[in-house]
C-alpha cells in the first residue's frame, strides 16, 4: 500500500498522536543513489536471456492508497462526517486505519469509537474489483514493465489478489497503460479464492515457475515473498520494493537489493 514516493504526512503530527502499529519508514532500506543501477541490472538479467520477470501488484507496481482513501470517504459520507468524507490519499500512511483517521482530524476518542465499524466497512470493499480499479501505478512502473518486454523478456503479474478482483485489476492496468495479460509474453496469475493464503499461493506458484524454466527477475514489497523468491531461484535477480508491507517482523535477505519505485534516473 504505497504511492509514488510517499510524502509521509505522519511527520506533520506529534509522534504520540500516531498509533505506530504499522507506520513504516518508507525508503529506509533503499539507497537512492543505487536505484538506477539496480533497475538496469534487472533489465539486463531479463534481456540477456529472454527470461521471465515476475511482479507483485499491491505496493509494488500499484498504489492502493486511492482505493483506501475512497473507502474512508464513503465511510465518512455514510456517517455524515465531513472530515472523513474529504480524506485524501495522502492520509493513508499505514495499514492501520487509526493513523488515517487521526490525520483526518478525529480525536483519539472518536477514532476508538469509529474503528470497529470502519474495519468491517473496509473489509467489505477493499478486496473487490469495483474498488481496486482505482489503483494507480508506482512511479516509473509502466515504462519499466514495457522495457522488460522491449528487451525481449516475458512478464508475469503474480499477485495475492483473488480471481474476483481480476476485472478491476485489468481496468487499472488499462487506465495506467500497463501491458495487458493476453498480449504477447504477458500473464496474470491470481489466487483462486479469497480465503487462500498469500504465502502458500506464491510458494505453489514458485513450484510451477520452476517447472517452466524459473525466473530471471522478481519484484515484491513483502520481505517474506522476496526472500522466498531468492531461496527458490538463487540465480534470479530479486528486488525488494521498499514501500510498505504487512508489518511482519521479517528482514529482507542482505543479498536482495531494494528500490523505492521504478524511476531509473540518469
Secondary structure as a PSIPRED ss2 file (coil, helix, strand):
# PSIPRED VFORMAT (PSIPRED V4.0)

   1 X C   1.000  0.000  0.000
   2 X C   1.000  0.000  0.000
   3 X C   1.000  0.000  0.000
   4 X C   1.000  0.000  0.000
   5 X C   1.000  0.000  0.000
   6 X C   1.000  0.000  0.000
   7 X C   1.000  0.000  0.000
   8 X C   1.000  0.000  0.000
   9 X H   0.000  1.000  0.000
  10 X H   0.000  1.000  0.000
  11 X H   0.000  1.000  0.000
  12 X H   0.000  1.000  0.000
  13 X C   1.000  0.000  0.000
  14 X C   1.000  0.000  0.000
  15 X H   0.000  1.000  0.000
  16 X H   0.000  1.000  0.000
  17 X H   0.000  1.000  0.000
  18 X C   1.000  0.000  0.000
  19 X C   1.000  0.000  0.000
  20 X C   1.000  0.000  0.000
  21 X C   1.000  0.000  0.000
  22 X C   1.000  0.000  0.000
  23 X C   1.000  0.000  0.000
  24 X C   1.000  0.000  0.000
  25 X C   1.000  0.000  0.000
  26 X C   1.000  0.000  0.000
  27 X C   1.000  0.000  0.000
  28 X C   1.000  0.000  0.000
  29 X C   1.000  0.000  0.000
  30 X C   1.000  0.000  0.000
  31 X C   1.000  0.000  0.000
  32 X H   0.000  1.000  0.000
  33 X H   0.000  1.000  0.000
  34 X H   0.000  1.000  0.000
  35 X H   0.000  1.000  0.000
  36 X H   0.000  1.000  0.000
  37 X H   0.000  1.000  0.000
  38 X H   0.000  1.000  0.000
  39 X H   0.000  1.000  0.000
  40 X H   0.000  1.000  0.000
  41 X H   0.000  1.000  0.000
  42 X H   0.000  1.000  0.000
  43 X H   0.000  1.000  0.000
  44 X H   0.000  1.000  0.000
  45 X H   0.000  1.000  0.000
  46 X H   0.000  1.000  0.000
  47 X H   0.000  1.000  0.000
  48 X C   1.000  0.000  0.000
  49 X C   1.000  0.000  0.000
  50 X C   1.000  0.000  0.000
  51 X C   1.000  0.000  0.000
  52 X E   0.000  0.000  1.000
  53 X E   0.000  0.000  1.000
  54 X E   0.000  0.000  1.000
  55 X E   0.000  0.000  1.000
  56 X C   1.000  0.000  0.000
  57 X C   1.000  0.000  0.000
  58 X E   0.000  0.000  1.000
  59 X C   1.000  0.000  0.000
  60 X C   1.000  0.000  0.000
  61 X C   1.000  0.000  0.000
  62 X E   0.000  0.000  1.000
  63 X E   0.000  0.000  1.000
  64 X C   1.000  0.000  0.000
  65 X H   0.000  1.000  0.000
  66 X H   0.000  1.000  0.000
  67 X H   0.000  1.000  0.000
  68 X H   0.000  1.000  0.000
  69 X H   0.000  1.000  0.000
  70 X H   0.000  1.000  0.000
  71 X H   0.000  1.000  0.000
  72 X H   0.000  1.000  0.000
  73 X H   0.000  1.000  0.000
  74 X H   0.000  1.000  0.000
  75 X H   0.000  1.000  0.000
  76 X H   0.000  1.000  0.000
  77 X H   0.000  1.000  0.000
  78 X H   0.000  1.000  0.000
  79 X H   0.000  1.000  0.000
  80 X C   1.000  0.000  0.000
  81 X C   1.000  0.000  0.000
  82 X H   0.000  1.000  0.000
  83 X H   0.000  1.000  0.000
  84 X H   0.000  1.000  0.000
  85 X H   0.000  1.000  0.000
  86 X C   1.000  0.000  0.000
  87 X C   1.000  0.000  0.000
  88 X C   1.000  0.000  0.000
  89 X H   0.000  1.000  0.000
  90 X H   0.000  1.000  0.000
  91 X H   0.000  1.000  0.000
  92 X C   1.000  0.000  0.000
  93 X C   1.000  0.000  0.000
  94 X C   1.000  0.000  0.000
  95 X C   1.000  0.000  0.000
  96 X C   1.000  0.000  0.000
  97 X H   0.000  1.000  0.000
  98 X H   0.000  1.000  0.000
  99 X H   0.000  1.000  0.000
 100 X H   0.000  1.000  0.000
 101 X H   0.000  1.000  0.000
 102 X H   0.000  1.000  0.000
 103 X H   0.000  1.000  0.000
 104 X C   1.000  0.000  0.000
 105 X C   1.000  0.000  0.000
 106 X C   1.000  0.000  0.000
 107 X C   1.000  0.000  0.000
 108 X H   0.000  1.000  0.000
 109 X H   0.000  1.000  0.000
 110 X H   0.000  1.000  0.000
 111 X H   0.000  1.000  0.000
 112 X H   0.000  1.000  0.000
 113 X H   0.000  1.000  0.000
 114 X H   0.000  1.000  0.000
 115 X H   0.000  1.000  0.000
 116 X H   0.000  1.000  0.000
 117 X H   0.000  1.000  0.000
 118 X H   0.000  1.000  0.000
 119 X H   0.000  1.000  0.000
 120 X H   0.000  1.000  0.000
 121 X H   0.000  1.000  0.000
 122 X H   0.000  1.000  0.000
 123 X H   0.000  1.000  0.000
 124 X H   0.000  1.000  0.000
 125 X H   0.000  1.000  0.000
 126 X H   0.000  1.000  0.000
 127 X C   1.000  0.000  0.000
 128 X C   1.000  0.000  0.000
 129 X H   0.000  1.000  0.000
 130 X H   0.000  1.000  0.000
 131 X H   0.000  1.000  0.000
 132 X H   0.000  1.000  0.000
 133 X C   1.000  0.000  0.000
 134 X C   1.000  0.000  0.000
 135 X C   1.000  0.000  0.000
 136 X E   0.000  0.000  1.000
 137 X E   0.000  0.000  1.000
 138 X C   1.000  0.000  0.000
 139 X C   1.000  0.000  0.000
 140 X C   1.000  0.000  0.000
 141 X H   0.000  1.000  0.000
 142 X H   0.000  1.000  0.000
 143 X H   0.000  1.000  0.000
 144 X H   0.000  1.000  0.000
 145 X H   0.000  1.000  0.000
 146 X H   0.000  1.000  0.000
 147 X H   0.000  1.000  0.000
 148 X H   0.000  1.000  0.000
 149 X H   0.000  1.000  0.000
 150 X H   0.000  1.000  0.000
 151 X C   1.000  0.000  0.000
 152 X C   1.000  0.000  0.000
 153 X C   1.000  0.000  0.000
 154 X E   0.000  0.000  1.000
 155 X E   0.000  0.000  1.000
 156 X E   0.000  0.000  1.000
 157 X E   0.000  0.000  1.000
 158 X E   0.000  0.000  1.000
 159 X E   0.000  0.000  1.000
 160 X E   0.000  0.000  1.000
 161 X E   0.000  0.000  1.000
 162 X E   0.000  0.000  1.000
 163 X H   0.000  1.000  0.000
 164 X H   0.000  1.000  0.000
 165 X H   0.000  1.000  0.000
 166 X H   0.000  1.000  0.000
 167 X H   0.000  1.000  0.000
 168 X H   0.000  1.000  0.000
 169 X H   0.000  1.000  0.000
 170 X H   0.000  1.000  0.000
 171 X H   0.000  1.000  0.000
 172 X H   0.000  1.000  0.000
 173 X H   0.000  1.000  0.000
 174 X H   0.000  1.000  0.000
 175 X H   0.000  1.000  0.000
 176 X H   0.000  1.000  0.000
 177 X C   1.000  0.000  0.000
 178 X C   1.000  0.000  0.000
 179 X C   1.000  0.000  0.000
 180 X C   1.000  0.000  0.000
 181 X C   1.000  0.000  0.000
 182 X C   1.000  0.000  0.000
 183 X C   1.000  0.000  0.000
 184 X C   1.000  0.000  0.000
 185 X C   1.000  0.000  0.000
 186 X E   0.000  0.000  1.000
 187 X E   0.000  0.000  1.000
 188 X E   0.000  0.000  1.000
 189 X E   0.000  0.000  1.000
 190 X E   0.000  0.000  1.000
 191 X E   0.000  0.000  1.000
 192 X C   1.000  0.000  0.000
 193 X C   1.000  0.000  0.000
 194 X C   1.000  0.000  0.000
 195 X C   1.000  0.000  0.000
 196 X C   1.000  0.000  0.000
 197 X C   1.000  0.000  0.000
 198 X H   0.000  1.000  0.000
 199 X H   0.000  1.000  0.000
 200 X H   0.000  1.000  0.000
 201 X H   0.000  1.000  0.000
 202 X H   0.000  1.000  0.000
 203 X H   0.000  1.000  0.000
 204 X H   0.000  1.000  0.000
 205 X H   0.000  1.000  0.000
 206 X H   0.000  1.000  0.000
 207 X H   0.000  1.000  0.000
 208 X H   0.000  1.000  0.000
 209 X H   0.000  1.000  0.000
 210 X H   0.000  1.000  0.000
 211 X H   0.000  1.000  0.000
 212 X C   1.000  0.000  0.000
 213 X C   1.000  0.000  0.000
 214 X C   1.000  0.000  0.000
 215 X C   1.000  0.000  0.000
 216 X C   1.000  0.000  0.000
 217 X E   0.000  0.000  1.000
 218 X E   0.000  0.000  1.000
 219 X E   0.000  0.000  1.000
 220 X E   0.000  0.000  1.000
 221 X C   1.000  0.000  0.000
 222 X C   1.000  0.000  0.000
 223 X H   0.000  1.000  0.000
 224 X H   0.000  1.000  0.000
 225 X H   0.000  1.000  0.000
 226 X H   0.000  1.000  0.000
 227 X H   0.000  1.000  0.000
 228 X H   0.000  1.000  0.000
 229 X H   0.000  1.000  0.000
 230 X H   0.000  1.000  0.000
 231 X H   0.000  1.000  0.000
 232 X H   0.000  1.000  0.000
 233 X C   1.000  0.000  0.000
 234 X C   1.000  0.000  0.000
 235 X C   1.000  0.000  0.000
 236 X C   1.000  0.000  0.000
 237 X E   0.000  0.000  1.000
 238 X E   0.000  0.000  1.000
 239 X E   0.000  0.000  1.000
 240 X E   0.000  0.000  1.000
 241 X E   0.000  0.000  1.000
 242 X C   1.000  0.000  0.000
 243 X C   1.000  0.000  0.000
 244 X C   1.000  0.000  0.000
 245 X C   1.000  0.000  0.000
 246 X C   1.000  0.000  0.000
 247 X C   1.000  0.000  0.000
 248 X C   1.000  0.000  0.000
 249 X C   1.000  0.000  0.000
 250 X C   1.000  0.000  0.000
 251 X C   1.000  0.000  0.000
 252 X C   1.000  0.000  0.000
 253 X C   1.000  0.000  0.000
 254 X C   1.000  0.000  0.000
 255 X C   1.000  0.000  0.000
 256 X C   1.000  0.000  0.000
 257 X E   0.000  0.000  1.000
 258 X E   0.000  0.000  1.000
 259 X E   0.000  0.000  1.000
 260 X C   1.000  0.000  0.000
 261 X C   1.000  0.000  0.000
 262 X C   1.000  0.000  0.000
 263 X C   1.000  0.000  0.000
 264 X C   1.000  0.000  0.000
 265 X C   1.000  0.000  0.000
 266 X C   1.000  0.000  0.000
